[in-house]
Each structure stands twice: as structure tokens, then as C-alpha cells.
Amino acid sequence: MKKLLKYIPVLIISIVFSGCNDDPELTVLQPVSFSSEITATPNSILISEPDTSNILLTVDWPAVDYHRDVPVTYSIQITTPGDTALWNNAWEKIVGDDILTAGLTGKELNTIAIEKFGIAPEESGILAIRVKSYVDRAAFSQPVTFEVTPYEVITSYPSLYIAGDFQGWNISNAATIVSVEDNGIYEGYLYLPEGGTNEFKVYAQPDWAPVSYGDGGNGTVIEANYAGGNFIAPSSGYYLFSVDLNTMTYLLIKTEWGIIGAATPSGWDADTDLTYDENSQSWKVTADMIANGSFKFRANDGWQIDFGIDEEGNLAYANHPWLDYVEQPHLTVPEDGNYTITLDLHIPGKYTYSIVKN
């Protein structure tokens, strides 16, 4: 036993030194960085509908040396100037390996500006762009900024065309109602100003012929391919107009709009009325609002027609004479304060609202 113990320390020392000889050599990563600034041209972009497929912004950058013969993956990132400290809300697009240039189309830029960063159509905004390189770790260029002005995208839906006294019986500039679901049911809102006859007619095409529709009485629609047979609103005002070509029936309901709910000055007890603005073709109110509560838009101080919002935050009917009731989420304000609230129903198929703190 003593002989065995005598050899154990030697064995341990041998194992320790043997293990040390197998340790990998300690190395230090060499720094990687962009050697010069990137360029993004032009620095001001006005987007229009014909530009959707054209490259409107071109970004170029220098190669980043990772000190190894491996492909380098590049991406471009875009955010607002206020987010350039952390880039938490950045939009990112992977360009590819060893590619040193990228282009963004009008459609991409328009979507980024409006949907990602909330720049209003026809209004300019400033965005920041940078390039990211990656192999085993990321490197980032210094950002540069550019100005972009998006355009309003109007989705095309099946339409019926309306000419009448309210617009000078001008079929070449007809108002429209649309079928969002393409199911034969058309809807829109019409403003009939004071001083006119409040008469109008519906056309299947943006022309007088071959097909037009008129009022058959008792809420029915008839083909009226002749002079006369006009729809007649009982008075001037702002009307919901809907036509169902499946049943040949229609709705013509005069509306005045308000907001109601715990977030509003009168709570759920009474509406806070909105006022129609002919210049902007929208309903507006300035009111003191409460964050600890919600509200809805509703017509005529009742629950026949009212709006909540859907999961994407777009206006969505809760009550409607021709639709099943849907329990939609309510609207809210981010904090207590005085707000201008706008309801805009003048583009059929694209009803919108805004909440702006004063």
C-alpha cells in the first residue's frame, strides 16, 4: 500500500501537465467595421402610384473585412431618427452575401412609410437607414437620413356610380359606393348640401348607359334605363346609402355622428356630437378625454349604426342595419387631455379616424 501511495502524486502531476498541454491557444477577435460611410440616394423621395415597381432609393456601402475568407451577409435597416440609439423598432431587409448595393421600390417605401412608421399620405417624413454586416458577429454602418413623401393607396373594389343634383349630374365625376366583399352589396356615404333637389341615380358604369338603377318605392331598386326614376332624399344632410343587387333593395339613412363612452365628457349617458366639415369631408370634435375609459362612434344618438375597431385598429361596424352585430373593441386615448377626434367616411371602403392630442 505504501508503495502505491508513493506513486500517486507523480501520476496526478503527470495528468495535470498533460491536460495543460492540450488547452487551445487563446486568441483575440480582430475588430470589424465599415471603413467609410454608406450612401442613400436620392435624399428626398416623392412617391406616386406609377412608381410602385421602380427603384426609388439606392443604398451602397463598402465591404466589411472579417479577416477570414468567408461570405459576409448584409442587411439594410430603416427606422425613425428618434429610434437610432437602440433601433428597437427598425424595419429590416436581408440583401444577401457579399452584395454591396440594394434598391427599394416605390411600393416598399410607401408601405414602410405609412404602415411601419405612420407617415401620413401626401406628407413628408424623415427616416434613418443603416447597413448591417454579419459573419460571427454584427457590425453596423453609421446611419444616414432621407426624406420620403408617400402616396395614398386606394384599394379598388367593385363599384356603382352615383350622379345627381348634389354634384351637378356629372357622370364623369360620379361619386361611388363599393362592394368590399364583392358580394353584390354596395355601400358608401353621400353628403347632399342644402339648396338642391336631393335627387340622384345609380349607374353600373361610369357612364349614362347601358345600365342604371332607380327607386322602385318602398326600399326597392329597379333598373331604370331611362330619364327619371330617381332616388330622392327627404332633406339635405349626410346619408348612409347601401344597395343590395341580390335582393334589389336599398338603405338611405340620414346620419349625424357623435362619440359615446366612459372616455368622453358625457360618459355612456349621452353623445358628444361631432360637426361635419365640408372642406375635409369629415366629422370632427374637440373634447376633453379620459384615458381610463373607452368610446365608440355612433350615428343618430342610437345603436342602429356604430363603429368600434378591429384587431388591426381599423374602423369596423358593431351595429349596422344589414349586418350581424359584432362585439368590436372600443377606441381609447393614451392619456388624459384635450383631443381633436375625426371620423372620415367619404372614401367608400376606406373609413378612417384620427385622435390628435392638442
C-alpha positions in Angstrom: 0.0 0.0 0.0 2.8 2.4 0.9 4.5 1.8 -2.5 1.2 2.6 -4.3 0.7 5.9 -2.4 4.3 6.9 -3.2 3.5 6.9 -6.9 0.0 8.6 -6.8 1.4 12.3 -6.6 3.6 11.6 -9.6 0.6 10.3 -11.5 -1.5 13.4 -10.6 1.2 15.8 -11.6 1.6 14.0 -14.9 -2.1 14.2 -15.6 -2.3 17.9 -14.8 0.6 18.8 -17.1 -0.7 16.6 -19.8 -4.1 18.4 -19.6 -2.4 21.8 -19.8 -0.6 20.9 -22.9 -4.0 20.1 -24.6 -5.6 23.5 -23.9 -6.4 25.6 -27.0 -4.4 28.7 -27.7 -6.1 31.8 -26.5 -6.9 34.2 -29.4 -8.4 37.7 -29.6 -11.1 38.6 -32.2 -9.9 41.2 -34.6 -12.2 44.3 -34.9 -14.5 44.6 -37.8 -16.2 47.8 -39.0 -17.4 49.8 -42.0 -14.4 51.6 -43.5 -16.5 54.5 -44.8 -20.0 55.9 -44.8 -22.8 54.4 -46.8 -24.7 56.4 -49.4 -28.5 56.5 -49.8 -29.7 58.4 -52.9 -31.6 60.4 -53.5 -32.1 62.1 -50.1 -35.6 63.2 -50.9 -38.3 60.9 -52.4 -41.8 61.8 -53.5 -43.7 58.6 -54.3 -46.6 58.4 -56.7 -48.7 55.5 -57.9 -46.8 54.9 -61.1 -43.6 54.4 -59.1 -44.7 51.2 -57.3 -42.4 48.9 -59.2 -39.5 51.4 -59.8 -36.4 51.5 -57.6 -36.6 54.9 -55.9 -33.9 54.6 -53.2 -30.5 53.1 -53.8 -28.1 52.2 -51.0 -24.4 51.5 -51.5 -21.7 50.5 -48.9 -18.1 49.4 -48.6 -17.2 45.7 -47.9 -16.6 44.8 -44.3 -13.4 42.8 -43.7 -13.9 39.9 -41.2 -10.2 38.8 -41.7 -11.4 35.4 -43.0 -12.2 34.0 -46.4 -16.0 33.6 -45.7 -19.1 35.2 -47.2 -20.4 38.3 -45.4 -24.2 38.7 -45.1 -25.6 42.2 -45.5 -28.9 43.7 -44.4 -30.4 47.2 -44.5 -32.4 48.6 -41.6 -34.7 51.6 -41.5 -36.2 53.4 -38.5 -37.1 56.9 -37.3 -34.4 59.4 -36.2 -35.7 59.1 -32.6 -35.0 55.3 -32.6 -31.4 55.5 -33.8 -30.0 55.0 -30.3 -31.3 51.4 -30.0 -33.0 50.6 -33.3 -35.7 48.7 -31.4 -38.4 49.5 -33.9 -36.4 49.0 -37.1 -37.6 47.5 -40.4 -35.0 45.1 -41.8 -34.4 43.5 -45.1 -31.7 40.9 -45.8 -29.8 41.8 -49.0 -27.6 38.7 -49.3 -24.0 37.5 -49.2 -21.2 39.8 -50.4 -23.7 42.2 -52.1 -22.7 45.9 -51.7 -25.8 47.6 -53.0 -29.6 47.4 -52.6 -32.6 49.2 -54.0 -36.1 49.8 -52.6 -39.1 50.1 -54.8 -41.8 52.7 -54.5 -44.2 50.1 -53.2 -41.7 49.0 -50.4 -41.0 52.6 -49.4 -44.7 53.5 -49.4 -45.6 50.5 -47.2 -42.6 51.2 -44.8 -43.5 54.9 -44.5 -47.3 54.5 -43.9 -47.7 51.1 -42.3 -44.5 50.8 -40.3 -43.8 54.4 -39.3 -47.2 56.1 -39.6 -46.2 58.9 -42.1 -49.5 60.2 -43.5 -50.0 60.1 -47.2 -49.0 63.3 -49.1 -47.0 64.4 -46.0 -43.2 64.2 -45.8 -41.3 62.4 -43.0 -37.6 61.8 -42.2 -36.3 58.2 -41.9 -32.8 56.9 -41.0 -31.1 54.0 -42.8 -28.1 51.9 -41.9 -26.4 48.7 -43.2 -25.7 45.6 -41.0 -23.0 43.1 -41.8 -22.7 39.6 -40.2 -20.5 36.6 -40.1 -19.9 35.5 -36.5 -20.9 38.9 -35.1 -22.6 42.0 -36.4 -21.2 45.3 -37.5 -23.2 48.4 -38.3 -22.6 51.4 -40.5 -23.3 55.0 -39.4 -26.9 55.9 -40.3 -27.8 58.4 -42.9 -31.3 60.1 -43.3 -33.6 60.6 -46.2 -37.0 62.3 -46.7 -40.0 60.4 -48.0 -43.5 61.5 -49.0 -45.8 58.5 -49.5 -49.0 58.5 -51.6 -52.4 57.2 -50.5 -53.2 53.7 -51.7 -56.8 53.3 -52.6 -57.9 49.7 -53.0 -60.1 49.1 -56.0 -63.4 47.5 -55.2 -66.4 46.7 -57.5 -68.3 50.0 -57.7 -71.6 51.6 -58.6 -71.6 55.2 -59.7 -73.8 58.0 -58.5 -74.6 61.2 -60.3 -77.2 63.7 -59.0 -78.1 67.2 -58.2 -75.5 67.3 -55.4 -72.6 67.0 -57.9 -74.1 68.7 -60.9 -75.2 65.5 -62.6 -71.7 65.0 -63.8 -71.2 61.3 -64.7 -67.5 61.8 -65.5 -67.0 62.8 -61.8 -69.5 60.4 -60.2 -69.5 59.5 -56.6 -69.2 55.8 -55.8 -70.4 53.1 -53.5 -68.4 49.9 -53.3 -68.7 46.2 -52.5 -65.8 45.5 -50.2 -66.7 41.8 -50.1 -67.6 41.6 -53.8 -70.9 40.1 -52.8 -73.4 42.4 -54.6 -73.9 44.6 -51.6 -72.6 48.2 -52.1 -72.1 50.9 -49.6 -70.9 54.5 -49.1 -71.8 57.8 -47.6 -73.2 60.8 -49.5 -73.3 64.4 -48.5 -76.3 66.3 -50.0 -75.8 70.0 -49.4 -78.7 72.4 -48.8 -80.4 74.1 -51.7 -80.7 71.2 -54.1 -83.4 68.7 -55.1 -81.6 65.9 -53.3 -82.2 63.7 -56.4 -79.7 61.2 -57.7 -79.4 58.0 -59.7 -77.2 54.9 -59.7 -75.2 53.6 -62.7 -73.5 50.3 -63.3 -70.7 52.0 -65.1 -69.1 55.5 -65.2 -71.5 56.5 -68.0 -75.2 57.1 -68.6 -75.6 53.8 -70.4 -76.3 50.9 -70.7 -77.5 50.2 -67.1 -78.8 52.5 -64.5 -80.8 51.9 -61.3 -83.6 53.9 -59.7 -86.0 53.9 -56.8 -88.9 51.4 -57.2 -90.6 52.6 -54.0 -90.7 51.0 -50.5 -87.0 50.5 -50.4 -86.7 48.6 -53.7 -84.3 49.1 -56.6 -85.4 48.9 -60.2 -83.5 49.0 -63.5 -84.3 52.5 -64.8 -82.6 52.8 -68.1 -84.5 56.0 -68.9 -84.8 59.5 -67.7 -86.5 59.7 -64.3 -86.9 57.0 -61.6 -84.5 59.0 -59.4 -83.8 58.4 -55.7 -84.8 61.4 -53.6 -83.5 62.0 -50.1 -86.1 63.6 -47.8 -83.7 66.5 -46.9 -80.2 67.7 -47.2 -77.6 66.0 -45.0 -75.1 63.2 -44.6 -76.5 59.8 -45.7 -75.6 56.1 -45.5 -76.5 54.7 -48.9 -76.4 51.0 -49.5 -77.7 48.9 -52.4 -78.2 45.2 -52.5 -78.3 44.0 -56.1 -79.1 40.4 -54.9 -82.4 41.4 -53.4 -82.8 44.7 -55.3 -83.3 46.7 -52.1 -81.6 49.8 -50.7 -80.9 51.8 -47.5 -80.9 55.6 -47.4 -80.4 56.7 -43.8 -79.6 60.3 -42.7 -76.8 60.3 -40.1 -75.3 62.7 -37.6 -72.3 61.4 -35.7 -71.1 61.6 -32.2 -68.8 59.7 -29.7 -70.0 58.0 -26.6 -68.3 56.1 -23.8 -66.5 56.4 -20.5 -63.6 58.2 -22.1 -65.9 61.0 -23.3 -67.2 64.1 -21.4 -70.7 62.7 -21.0 -69.7 59.1 -20.4 -72.1 56.4 -21.6 -75.1 58.6 -20.8 -75.1 60.9 -23.8 -73.3 61.5 -27.1 -70.7 64.2 -27.6 -71.6 65.5 -31.0 -69.3 65.8 -34.0 -69.7 68.6 -36.5 -69.4 68.0 -40.3 -66.7 69.9 -42.1 -67.4 70.3 -45.8 -63.8 71.2 -46.6 -62.3 68.0 -45.2 -65.5 65.9 -45.8 -65.2 64.6 -42.3 -66.8 64.8 -38.9 -64.8 66.5 -36.0 -65.0 67.3 -32.4 -62.5 68.8 -29.8 -63.1 67.4 -26.4 -61.5 66.6 -23.0 -61.0 62.8 -23.0 -60.1 60.4 -20.2 -57.6 57.6 -20.7 -59.2 55.3 -18.1 -62.2 54.5 -20.4 -63.1 53.8 -24.0 -65.5 55.1 -26.6 -67.3 54.4 -29.9 -68.5 56.4 -32.9 -72.3 56.1 -33.3 -74.9 57.7 -35.5 -78.1 59.5 -34.5 -77.7 59.0 -30.7 -78.7 55.4 -31.1 -77.4 51.9 -31.7 -78.5 51.3 -35.3 -75.1 52.3 -36.7 -71.9 52.4 -34.8 -68.2 51.8 -35.1 -65.6 50.1 -33.0 -62.2 49.0 -34.3 -60.9 45.6 -35.5 -57.7 43.9 -34.3 -55.6 46.0 -36.7 -57.1 49.2 -35.3 -59.3 50.0 -38.4 -62.9 51.2 -38.1 -65.3 48.3 -38.0 -69.1 48.2 -37.7 -70.5 46.9 -34.5 -74.2 47.6 -35.4 -75.4 48.0 -39.0 -78.9 47.5 -40.4 -77.8 44.9 -42.8 -75.1 43.2 -40.8 -75.0 40.8 -37.9 -73.9 42.5 -34.6 -70.2 42.2 -33.9 -68.7 43.0 -30.5 -65.8 45.2 -31.7 -63.1 46.5 -29.4 -63.6 50.2 -28.4 -61.4 53.1 -29.1 -59.2 54.8 -26.4 -56.9 57.7 -25.8 -53.3 57.2 -24.5 -53.6 59.8 -21.7 -56.0 62.3 -20.2 -56.2 65.6 -22.2 -57.9 67.6 -24.8 -58.1 65.9 -28.2 -59.4 66.6 -31.7 -61.2 63.5 -32.9 -62.0 63.0 -36.6 -64.3 60.5 -38.3 -63.8 60.3 -42.1 -66.3 58.3 -44.1 -66.0 60.0 -47.5 -63.9 57.3 -49.2 -66.2 54.2 -49.6 -64.4 51.0 -48.5 -61.8 53.0 -46.5 -63.4 54.6 -43.5 -60.8 56.2 -41.2 -60.5 58.2 -37.9 -57.8 60.1 -36.1 -57.2 61.1 -32.5 -54.8 64.0 -32.0 -53.8 65.5 -28.7 -53.9 69.3 -28.6 
